Amino acid sequence: MTPIDAKTLRTRQNDRRDFALVDTLPATAYDKGHLPGAVHIVSDNILDLAPSRLHDREQVIVVYCASIDCKRAGLSAERLESLGYGRVNHFNGGKREWIAVGFPQESAGS
């Protein structure tokens, strides 16, 4: 698992690089606001849902949760690696860091 920060993640988005961004928070948090382009897979369900939602095990995957204090993304990254995903990045600053630096969010209706 490779750590990634908000600026690097935003650059990847702006450059339209091919990667999967995974929000690991509960549905209410995802619906309220998530990083642009994020798919929602709750950390507790990642072992069951990842194979059907993240088809390419060689694709870069970035997981995140609420903040550096949140453990969901780290657990999800470990679980993805146990399933054979080889290019997992952990944005450990999460939504809190993302918002703090002024980057945009999407809501479930956007």
Residue pairs with C-beta under 8 A, 6 or more apart in sequence:
1 74
1 77
1 78
1 81
1 88
1 89
1 90
2 87
2 88
2 89
2 90
3 89
3 90
3 91
3 92
4 62
4 89
4 90
4 91
5 91
5 93
5 97
6 91
6 93
6 97
6 98
6 101
6 103
7 101
9 21
9 35
9 62
9 91
9 98
10 103
12 19
12 62
13 21
13 36
13 37
17 60
18 59
18 60
19 59
19 60
19 61
19 62
19 89
20 39
20 54
20 59
20 60
20 61
20 62
21 35
21 37
21 38
21 39
21 61
21 62
21 64
22 38
22 39
22 40
22 41
22 46
22 54
22 61
22 62
22 63
22 64
22 76
23 29
23 30
23 34
23 35
23 38
23 39
23 40
23 41
23 64
23 65
24 41
24 42
24 43
24 46
24 63
24 64
24 65
24 72
24 73
24 75
24 76
25 34
25 40
25 42
25 43
25 65
25 66
25 70
25 72
25 95
26 42
27 40
27 42
29 66
29 95
30 38
30 40
30 108
31 107
31 108
32 107
32 108
33 95
33 105
33 106
33 107
34 40
34 95
34 105
34 106
34 107
35 64
35 95
35 98
35 103
35 105
35 106
36 104
36 105
36 106
37 106
38 64
38 106
39 53
41 49
41 50
41 53
41 54
41 76
42 72
43 65
43 72
43 73
43 75
43 76
43 79
46 76
46 79
46 80
47 79
47 82
47 83
50 79
50 80
50 83
50 85
51 83
54 61
54 80
54 85
57 83
57 84
57 85
57 86
58 86
58 87
59 87
60 87
60 89
61 80
61 85
61 87
61 88
61 89
62 88
62 89
62 90
62 91
63 73
63 76
63 77
63 80
63 88
63 89
63 90
63 91
64 73
64 90
64 91
64 92
64 93
64 94
64 95
64 98
65 71
65 72
65 73
65 76
65 94
65 95
66 72
66 94
66 95
66 96
67 93
67 94
67 95
67 96
67 97
68 92
68 93
68 94
68 96
68 97
70 94
73 90
73 91
73 92
73 94
74 90
74 92
77 88
77 89
77 90
80 88
81 88
91 97
91 98
95 105
98 105
99 105
